[in-house]
Amino acid sequence: MTLLAPGSAQVVAGNRRVGMMALRIAGAVVLLVAVAALVGLLWRPFAFWAAFNPTLLGVLRWTLIGLAVGWAFLFMDAWRLGQPLSLQQNQRLAVVGINGVLCLSVAGALIFGAHVVGVQRDFTIAMSSDGAASAAEDGRYNVLLVGGDAGKGRWGLRTDSMTVASIDEETGRTVLISLPRNMTNFPFAEGSVMDKAWPQGYNCGYPDCELNSVNTWVGENRELFKGVEDPGMNATISAVEGITGLKINYWAMVNLEGFKGLVDAVGGVRLNVRQPIPVGLPNEKTFHYIDPGTRTLNGHDTLWFARAREGSDDYSRMARQKCVMNAMLHQVSPKTMLTNFTEIASASSDMVSTNVPSSEFGRFIDLALKARGQKVSTVSLVPPAVDTSDPDIDKIQEMIQKGIDQAEGTAKAAPKKKKPAGQSGMTGGSLGSLSEGYVANQADDLGAAC
């Protein structure tokens, strides 16, 4: 009776007042859960709002703990009401065993639920920003994804990769716009601090004024950024906006070493390995190659697949990084997220720093779920289309707009070029070459290019 209708045993044979109170609480909980589930099924944004509201999660956590304690008390009281001393020894043992299993199972499940809710709350607080939500620009959210080397004191100092994810606010259709870290002689967003410091563009000689050195320059000139919370990211965004012509809504800094933990938490990622990819350095005991073929890689090998330089170049490596992004988007299912939630939350907290407010988490998860069923397009500002030492900004912005228009179906896709005779067709594990460009860097369907 206590398992099916908490409090009913007390109504029949014990303290009726306690029993009625427990039945009312149980009924209210069942009703609230049913209503919340129905609303969540009919209106998905509500489910996402509830999942990322720290206040609600805190209340839910303590509610689950209270229910666990109260239900355990009812089980113990029901055992007392059953007058166990009036039973034979073997019957008493059986009742104690059954009651103990039921009590521990129910209370344990609620306590575990409280733990999961607590993890989700901590994750939300650790990941979110206190800033205000940003509206979409021309129907799209533009999120700057920056990959940085791991280690304290190095966030923002060495940006290994920079990609703008331009996401349609309705459909989730995504265009990945990659910027090479060695680009120089580029403008900053008009009116920004960096624009005032470099009115003629960022050019003080190679390699001191490459795109990935913006954070380093800011670190040496912090007096220009008084009152700015994150000067390095502020300057990087002004550079990206000046180059692409896009307004950046949010940013996310990815700790590449922490990325390994996320891949391991989701059970690895399946990638198409076209050529042997070195893992580690030749002088290391664990040095090996990832053999060609369709491979499910762990976090360590996936990171090396994305970053390996041997037999490659920066632009081939950028193409492999996009293939990893595409694989993570399409392979990490909601089921995987739920079954490995604690590990994923822990890895993500170590991996990502962002200015996305928690109120927007639900929106982007919804867009990600929509994006999983669609193609991902890429536009990369790399040779041969772009001269990274002297970029044509007007041409770059035309390329980006064309890529977005094609993704939205408002422009025709360019005809595919025939592969020149004698071309190897592959460099550093990526289809294409430095002279002809890499397929994954300029693709209307990134999945097919990978």
N, C-alpha and C positions, 0 to 999 in steps of 0.2 A: 504493500500500500504506500509506503514512504517513497519507494522508487518511482511509482507511477503518478502519485498525487501527494506530494509532500504536505504533511499536516493532517492527512485523512486518518492516520492511526490515532493521533491525539484527539481528534473529534469523536472517534468511536469509543476509545477506551482510556483517554487521559485528560489532559488539560484542554478543554474545548476552546478556550480563548486563544491559547497558543496555536492550536490546530487551525482555527479559522484565519488567524493572521497569516500563517504559513501558506494556506490555500489561496488567500487573496494575493499574496506576493507572487506565488507561483503562477497564478492566472494572469497577473499583470505582466510578468516576464514573458510568458508565452505569447500574449497578445502583442507586446512591443516587438518581439522578435518576428512574429508573423507579419506585422504591419511594415517593419523595416525591410524585411526580405521582399515583400511585394513591391514596395516603393522602389527598392534597389533594382528589381528586375524590370520594372516598367520605366524607370528613369535612372539610368546608369550614373549620371553625374552625382546623384545623392550618395550612392555607394562609395564613390571615390572621395567625396567630401568627408563622409564619416570615417573612412580609412585613414585620412591624413589630417584630422582635426585633433591637435594635442589635448585640448580641454576635454573633448568627448572621450578620447582614448583613456585619459586619466580617470574619468568617472567610471568608465566601463571596467577598467582594471580593478579598482577597489570594489566595484559591485560584484564582480566575479569572485573576488576573495571573500566578501561577505556572504555570498550565496554558498560557497564551499563550506565555510564554518557553520552556517545555519543548517545546511542540509546534513552535515555530519552529526550535528547535535540531535536533529530529528531521528536519524538512524539509531543513535545510542539510546534515545528516550524510547523509541519504539521497541528496542530490544528489552528494555526494562519493563515496559508495559506487557510484554509477552510472558512475563513471569518465568524466566529461564530456570529458576531453582525448582520449579514444580515438574520439570521434565526429567526424563532419564538421562544418564550420563552421555550416552551416544547421541541422543537428541540435542542435548545442550551443546555438545561439541559441534554438531552440524549447524545449529542456529548461529553459534558464535562465528563459525567459518563463513557462512553465507552473509551474515550481517557485516563482518569485517571486509569481505570482498566488495560488497555493494558500497559500503561507506568509503573505502579507500579509492575505489574506481570512480565514483561520482565526484568526490572531493578532489581527487588527483586530477581528473579531467578539467575541472573548473580552475584549479590552481595553475595547471599547464596553460590553459587559455589565458589566464591573467598574465602569465609570463610572456606569451606571444604578443599580447596587446601591449605590454610594457616595452618589449623590444621594438615594436612598430612605433610606439610613441617616442622612444629615445632616438630611433632612426630618423623620424620626421623632424624632431628638434635639431638633431645634429646636421641634417642636410639642408634645412630651410633657411631662408633669409628673412629679415624683418622688413625688407623693402616692400613697396607697393607693387601690385600687379601691373604688367605692361600690356597695352592693347596691341593687337595684330596690326602690321603695316601692310596695306594693300591686300588684305586677306591672308597674310602669311606671318608666322612666327619665325624669327631668325635667331637661332641659338648658336653662340660661338662655343665650340668644343675645343679645348686646349689640352694637349697631352704634355705633361711635364715630368722631368726626372724625379725620382723619389728622394726622400731625405729631408730632415728638418733644415730650415734655412734655405732650401733650394726651390720652394714653390715660387713660380713667377720669375725665377732667375734663368732657367733654361727651358724654353718652350720647344718641345721636340716636334710637335705637329699642331696645325691650326686648321680647323674645318668649320664652316658655317653650315648648319643644318637648317635649310629653309623649308618650313612645314606648312602646308595648306591648313588653315584653321578649321575647315569643314571636313575634308576627306583624309587628312593625314599624309597625302602624297608628298614625298620628301625629295629634295634635291640637296646633295652634298657638294659644297663648294670648298675646295681645298686650296690653301695658300702655301706656297713653298717657303720654308724658313729662311732661305738665302736671298729672298727678294730684297732689293734695295732701290733707292731713288724713287720713293713713292710718297704721295701726299697723305696728310692726316685729315680727319673730319674737320670741316670748316668751323672755326670758332673754338676748337678744343685747345687745351693747354699745349699739347704737342704741336698743333698747327701754328700757334703763336711762337713756339720755340724754334720750329723748322718751317718757316713760311715758304721756302723754296723746295720743300720735300726732304725726306730723310736720306741724306747722302753726304757722308763724311769720309768715304773711301772704304773699299772692301778690306776686311770683313767687319769693320767696326760698326757699320750702319746697316746691317741686315735686319730683316723683320724679327728674327728671334732674339735680337740684342736690345729690343726696345725696353724690356723689363730691366736689363742691366743698366741702361742709360738712366732710366727713372730712378734706380737705386742710388745713383750718384748725384741726382739733382732733385732730391725730395722737397727742397724748399719751394719748388714751383707748384707743388700739389698740396698746399696747406688746406686742411679740412676734408681732403679726399680720403675715403675709407680704404680703398685698395688702389693705390696709384699705378702699380704695375699693370693690373688688369684694365684700369681706366685708359691707360696709354695704348695698350694692345687693341682695345676695342676701337679707339679713335683711328688707329692705323687700319684696321680691318674695314671700318666704315668708309674711310677715305679711299681705299683701294676698290672695294666692291660696290659702293654706292648704296648699300643696304643699311637700314637702321637695325642695330642689334638689340633685341628685346632682353635676352638673358645670356649668361655665360655659365659654363661648367668647366672646371679644371680637373682633369683626370690624372691621378697619380699612377703612372704606368707600372710601377712595381706593385702597387695595390691592385691593379687590374688582374694580376695573376690569381689573386684570391677569389675574385668574382667568377672568373672562368671555372675555377675548381669547384666553386659553390654550385654552379649550374650543371656540373657533370661533364665539363669539357665542351669544345666547339668543333664541329665538323667542317673541314676545309679541303679544297681541291689544291693539292700540292703539285705543281707542274715540274719543278726541278728540285734537286736536293738543296735544302735550306740548312745552313749551319746553326747549331744551338750552342751558345757559349763561345769561349775562346779556345784556340788550339792547345794552349798550355794548361787548361783545366781538365781535371780527371773526368768530369761529366760531359766533356765535349762530344757531340755526335751530330749527325745529320738527320733531318726529317726526310724520309724517303718519299719519292713521288707517288701519287695516288690519292684517293679520297681517305683522309685521315681524321680521326677524332683526337684532338690534341688537348693536353692539360694546360693549365695556366702558364707554366714556365715555357713550354714549347710554343704556345700561341703568341706570347709576347715576343719571342725571338723570331717567329714567322713574320711578325709585323715590323720588327726593327732591324733584322739582320742586314748587314752591308756587303758582306763578301760576295764578289761576283755580281754586284748590283750597283745601282745608283740611287740617289735620293728620290727620283721620280718613280722608279720601279717599286721602291719601298712604299711610297705613298699609295700606289695602286694596291699593294698587298694589304695595307692598313684599311683601305676602303672595303676590301673583301672580308676582313675580320668584322668590321662594323655591320656589314650586310648580314653576315652569318649570325651574329649575336641577335640582331633584330628579328630575324625570321625563325631562329631555332629555339630561342628561350620562350617557352610557352607559359601561359598562365598556370598550368598544372605544375610545371617545374618550379615556378616562383613560389607557389603555395607549399609544395612538399619540401622545399629547401629554404624556406623563408628566413629562418634565424641566421643561417650561414650567409645568405645573400645580403641580408640587412647589415650584418657585421662587416662583410667585405666592402659593401657599397659605402658605408660610413668612413672606412679607411681610404677608399678610392677616389671619392668625388668631393669637391668643394664647389658650391654654386650659389648664385644670388636669386634663384627661383624661390618665391615665397611658398609656404606649405599650401596656401589656398589654391595654387596653380598645379600642384602635383597631380591631382585627379584629372585635370584637363590634358596634361601631357601623357599620362598613362592611357587615357582614352584615345588620343591621337596615335600613340604607339601601337595600340591594338588594331586600329584601322590601317596603319602603315604596314603591318605584318602581311596583309593580304594584297599588297600592291608592289609594283616595281619601285626601285630606288634609282634615281638619276644622279649622275655626277658631272661636275664641271670643275676642272683643275686648271689653275693659272700657272701652267708649266710649259717648258719647251715641248714641241716646236711652236706651239700657238702663241706663247708669251715669252718675251725676252726678260728674264728675271732681273737682269742687271739694269735694264732701262725699259720698264714696262709701259705699254701704251694703255693708259687708264681708261680712255674712251672705249677702246677695243675690248678690254676686260669686262667693263660694265655691260657692253652689248652682248658678249658671250654669256654672261650670267643671266641677263634678261631673256635671251633666246632659250637657254636651258630651262628656265622657269616656265616660259610660254609653252615649250614642248611638253613639259611634265603636266601642265594643265590642259593640254590638248588644243591650245590656241595657235600653235605653229607647227608646220610640217617638220619632221625629223630630217636631218641632212642625210643624203645618200652615203652609204658606206663606201669607203675607199678600197680599191683592190690592193692586195698586198704586193709590193714590188717584187720582181723576180730576184731570187738570191737572198731575200731577207730571212733571217733566222726565225723571226716570228716570236721570239721570247728572250727576255733578259731578266736575270735575277728572280725567276719564278713568276714573272708577269708577262702576259701576252703583249707584244709590241717591242719597240726599241726607243732609244733616246731620240734618234733622228726622226722617227715616224710618230712617236707618241705611244702611250700605253692605253690599251682598250679600256681598262677599268677606270682610268682617269677622265675619260670623256665618253660616258655611256648613258643611253636612255634606259637601259636595263642592267643594273650592276650585277644582279644575280647571274645573268647569262655571260657577262664579261669575266666573271670569276671562275 
